[in-house]
Amino acid sequence: MAEHKHGEMDVEVQEKTFEGFMQFTTRTVIVILAIIILMAIFIT
């Protein structure tokens, strides 16, 4: 079994995936909040 050396793994792909996930999540939350605010203004 190979010996593990901390910090040698290439994590560029994982970092890009996480960044994309965070952007998607942030935009989704903003859209949901906008919908809720618009519903509160126009439906009541």
MOPAC internal coordinates of N, CA, C and O (Angstrom, degrees):
PM7 1SCF
backbone

  N    0.0000 0     0.00 0     0.00 0    0    0    0
  C    1.4352 1     0.00 0     0.00 0    1    0    0
  C    1.5262 1   109.75 1     0.00 0    2    1    0
  O    1.2310 1   120.68 1   -42.68 1    3    2    1
  N    1.3366 1   116.31 1   137.32 1    3    2    1
  C    1.4665 1   120.70 1  -178.54 1    5    3    2
  C    1.5213 1   110.59 1   -71.68 1    6    5    3
  O    1.2310 1   121.48 1   -32.36 1    7    6    5
  N    1.2982 1   114.76 1   147.64 1    7    6    5
  C    1.4547 1   120.25 1   179.79 1    9    7    6
  C    1.5313 1   109.49 1   -81.75 1   10    9    7
  O    1.2310 1   120.22 1   -45.80 1   11   10    9
  N    1.3179 1   117.18 1   134.20 1   11   10    9
  C    1.4628 1   122.08 1  -179.48 1   13   11   10
  C    1.5212 1   110.24 1   -80.52 1   14   13   11
  O    1.2310 1   120.80 1   -49.39 1   15   14   13
  N    1.3323 1   116.07 1   130.61 1   15   14   13
  C    1.4612 1   121.40 1   176.33 1   17   15   14
  C    1.5266 1   107.65 1  -119.28 1   18   17   15
  O    1.2310 1   120.62 1   -62.30 1   19   18   17
  N    1.3034 1   116.43 1   117.70 1   19   18   17
  C    1.4585 1   122.56 1  -175.64 1   21   19   18
  C    1.5296 1   111.44 1   -61.32 1   22   21   19
  O    1.2310 1   120.74 1   -48.60 1   23   22   21
  N    1.3446 1   116.20 1   131.40 1   23   22   21
  C    1.4531 1   121.47 1   174.09 1   25   23   22
  C    1.5123 1   116.02 1    88.49 1   26   25   23
  O    1.2310 1   119.16 1  -172.69 1   27   26   25
  N    1.3249 1   119.20 1     7.31 1   27   26   25
  C    1.4578 1   120.50 1  -177.89 1   29   27   26
  C    1.5279 1   113.44 1   -99.58 1   30   29   27
  O    1.2310 1   119.72 1   169.84 1   31   30   29
  N    1.3060 1   118.14 1   -10.16 1   31   30   29
  C    1.4628 1   120.53 1  -178.39 1   33   31   30
  C    1.5279 1   110.75 1   -76.54 1   34   33   31
  O    1.2310 1   120.32 1   -42.20 1   35   34   33
  N    1.3312 1   117.00 1   137.80 1   35   34   33
  C    1.4624 1   121.50 1   177.09 1   37   35   34
  C    1.5258 1   108.29 1   -80.04 1   38   37   35
  O    1.2310 1   120.62 1   -65.44 1   39   38   37
  N    1.3222 1   116.43 1   114.56 1   39   38   37
  C    1.4681 1   120.99 1  -176.03 1   41   39   38
  C    1.5289 1   111.68 1  -113.08 1   42   41   39
  O    1.2310 1   120.43 1  -160.03 1   43   42   41
  N    1.3326 1   116.78 1    19.97 1   43   42   41
  C    1.4602 1   120.87 1  -177.80 1   45   43   42
  C    1.5315 1   111.68 1   -60.29 1   46   45   43
  O    1.2310 1   120.09 1   136.94 1   47   46   45
  N    1.3172 1   117.43 1   -43.06 1   47   46   45
  C    1.4636 1   121.29 1  -179.03 1   49   47   46
  C    1.5282 1   110.26 1   -65.80 1   50   49   47
  O    1.2310 1   120.15 1   137.47 1   51   50   49
  N    1.3297 1   117.31 1   -42.53 1   51   50   49
  C    1.4547 1   120.73 1   179.47 1   53   51   50
  C    1.5284 1   110.67 1   -64.37 1   54   53   51
  O    1.2310 1   120.01 1   141.44 1   55   54   53
  N    1.3325 1   117.59 1   -38.56 1   55   54   53
  C    1.4562 1   121.21 1   179.71 1   57   55   54
  C    1.5255 1   110.95 1   -66.03 1   58   57   55
  O    1.2310 1   120.04 1   139.39 1   59   58   57
  N    1.3331 1   117.54 1   -40.61 1   59   58   57
  C    1.4619 1   121.23 1   178.13 1   61   59   58
  C    1.5246 1   110.80 1   -66.46 1   62   61   59
  O    1.2310 1   120.49 1   140.08 1   63   62   61
  N    1.3239 1   116.66 1   -39.92 1   63   62   61
  C    1.4584 1   120.73 1   178.30 1   65   63   62
  C    1.5182 1   110.48 1   -63.59 1   66   65   63
  O    1.2310 1   120.10 1   135.41 1   67   66   65
  N    1.3176 1   117.42 1   -44.59 1   67   66   65
  C    1.4612 1   121.59 1   179.62 1   69   67   66
  C    1.5282 1   110.88 1   -64.74 1   70   69   67
  O    1.2310 1   120.29 1   139.90 1   71   70   69
  N    1.3299 1   117.06 1   -40.10 1   71   70   69
  C    1.4570 1   120.73 1   178.30 1   73   71   70
  C    1.5324 1   110.72 1   -62.37 1   74   73   71
  O    1.2310 1   120.65 1   136.85 1   75   74   73
  N    1.3212 1   116.36 1   -43.15 1   75   74   73
  C    1.4680 1   120.32 1   176.99 1   77   75   74
  C    1.5117 1   112.03 1   -63.51 1   78   77   75
  O    1.2310 1   120.39 1   138.92 1   79   78   77
  N    1.3229 1   116.86 1   -41.08 1   79   78   77
  C    1.4603 1   121.28 1   178.09 1   81   79   78
  C    1.5243 1   110.80 1   -62.54 1   82   81   79
  O    1.2310 1   120.23 1   137.02 1   83   82   81
  N    1.3326 1   117.17 1   -42.98 1   83   82   81
  C    1.4606 1   120.82 1  -179.74 1   85   83   82
  C    1.5289 1   111.68 1   -66.08 1   86   85   83
  O    1.2310 1   119.99 1   141.15 1   87   86   85
  N    1.3277 1   117.63 1   -38.85 1   87   86   85
  C    1.4625 1   120.79 1   176.46 1   89   87   86
  C    1.5266 1   110.63 1   -63.58 1   90   89   87
  O    1.2310 1   120.45 1   135.05 1   91   90   89
  N    1.3159 1   116.74 1   -44.95 1   91   90   89
  C    1.4571 1   121.24 1   178.65 1   93   91   90
  C    1.5233 1   110.61 1   -60.75 1   94   93   91
  O    1.2310 1   120.22 1   134.50 1   95   94   93
  N    1.3200 1   117.19 1   -45.50 1   95   94   93
  C    1.4574 1   121.74 1  -179.01 1   97   95   94
  C    1.5232 1   111.05 1   -64.09 1   98   97   95
  O    1.2310 1   120.09 1   135.87 1   99   98   97
  N    1.3204 1   117.43 1   -44.13 1   99   98   97
  C    1.4596 1   121.41 1  -179.93 1  101   99   98
  C    1.5237 1   110.76 1   -62.19 1  102  101   99
  O    1.2310 1   120.17 1   132.94 1  103  102  101
  N    1.3111 1   117.29 1   -47.06 1  103  102  101
  C    1.4718 1   120.89 1   179.93 1  105  103  102
  C    1.5168 1   111.26 1   -64.09 1  106  105  103
  O    1.2310 1   120.20 1   140.26 1  107  106  105
  N    1.3205 1   117.22 1   -39.74 1  107  106  105
  C    1.4558 1   120.68 1   179.43 1  109  107  106
  C    1.5224 1   111.12 1   -63.61 1  110  109  107
  O    1.2310 1   120.15 1   136.62 1  111  110  109
  N    1.3214 1   117.31 1   -43.38 1  111  110  109
  C    1.4682 1   121.20 1   178.72 1  113  111  110
  C    1.5205 1   110.47 1   -63.03 1  114  113  111
  O    1.2310 1   119.89 1   138.68 1  115  114  113
  N    1.3252 1   117.82 1   -41.32 1  115  114  113
  C    1.4654 1   121.14 1   178.73 1  117  115  114
  C    1.5209 1   110.93 1   -62.53 1  118  117  115
  O    1.2310 1   120.17 1   136.28 1  119  118  117
  N    1.3279 1   117.28 1   -43.72 1  119  118  117
  C    1.4625 1   121.09 1   179.10 1  121  119  118
  C    1.5319 1   110.74 1   -63.80 1  122  121  119
  O    1.2310 1   120.30 1   136.38 1  123  122  121
  N    1.3203 1   117.02 1   -43.62 1  123  122  121
  C    1.4635 1   120.55 1   179.50 1  125  123  122
  C    1.5215 1   110.67 1   -62.41 1  126  125  123
  O    1.2310 1   120.07 1   135.86 1  127  126  125
  N    1.3283 1   117.47 1   -44.14 1  127  126  125
  C    1.4650 1   120.43 1   178.31 1  129  127  126
  C    1.5208 1   111.53 1   -63.00 1  130  129  127
  O    1.2310 1   120.20 1   139.99 1  131  130  129
  N    1.3232 1   117.22 1   -40.01 1  131  130  129
  C    1.4672 1   120.71 1   177.98 1  133  131  130
  C    1.5260 1   110.57 1   -62.71 1  134  133  131
  O    1.2310 1   120.23 1   138.06 1  135  134  133
  N    1.3147 1   117.16 1   -41.94 1  135  134  133
  C    1.4644 1   120.95 1   178.43 1  137  135  134
  C    1.5235 1   110.51 1   -62.92 1  138  137  135
  O    1.2310 1   120.34 1   135.40 1  139  138  137
  N    1.3226 1   116.96 1   -44.60 1  139  138  137
  C    1.4647 1   120.74 1   179.90 1  141  139  138
  C    1.5253 1   110.57 1   -62.33 1  142  141  139
  O    1.2310 1   119.98 1   137.05 1  143  142  141
  N    1.3248 1   117.65 1   -42.95 1  143  142  141
  C    1.4610 1   121.08 1   179.77 1  145  143  142
  C    1.5321 1   110.29 1   -64.79 1  146  145  143
  O    1.2310 1   120.07 1   135.63 1  147  146  145
  N    1.3299 1   117.47 1   -44.37 1  147  146  145
  C    1.4559 1   120.20 1   178.48 1  149  147  146
  C    1.5219 1   111.68 1   -63.49 1  150  149  147
  O    1.2310 1   120.17 1   141.24 1  151  150  149
  N    1.3212 1   117.28 1   -38.76 1  151  150  149
  C    1.4643 1   120.55 1   176.62 1  153  151  150
  C    1.5311 1   110.97 1   -63.44 1  154  153  151
  O    1.2310 1   120.60 1   140.12 1  155  154  153
  N    1.3190 1   116.47 1   -39.88 1  155  154  153
  C    1.4541 1   120.83 1  -179.99 1  157  155  154
  C    1.5326 1   111.13 1   -65.84 1  158  157  155
  O    1.2310 1   120.72 1   145.92 1  159  158  157
  N    1.3210 1   116.24 1   -34.08 1  159  158  157
  C    1.4630 1   119.86 1  -178.55 1  161  159  158
  C    1.5262 1   111.60 1   -78.14 1  162  161  159
  O    1.2310 1   119.72 1   133.61 1  163  162  161
  N    1.3050 1   118.14 1   -46.39 1  163  162  161
  C    1.4627 1   121.32 1  -169.64 1  165  163  162
  C    1.5219 1   115.62 1   -96.72 1  166  165  163
  O    1.2310 1   118.93 1   158.53 1  167  166  165
  N    1.2965 1   119.65 1   -21.47 1  167  166  165
  C    1.4597 1   120.64 1  -176.10 1  169  167  166
  C    1.5201 1   112.09 1   -91.51 1  170  169  167
  O    1.2310 1   119.83 1   151.67 1  171  170  169
  N    1.3201 1   117.94 1   -28.33 1  171  170  169
  C    1.4614 1   118.73 1  -177.79 1  173  171  170
  C    1.4961 1   113.12 1   -75.66 1  174  173  171
  O    1.2310 1   120.10 1   180.00 1  175  174  173

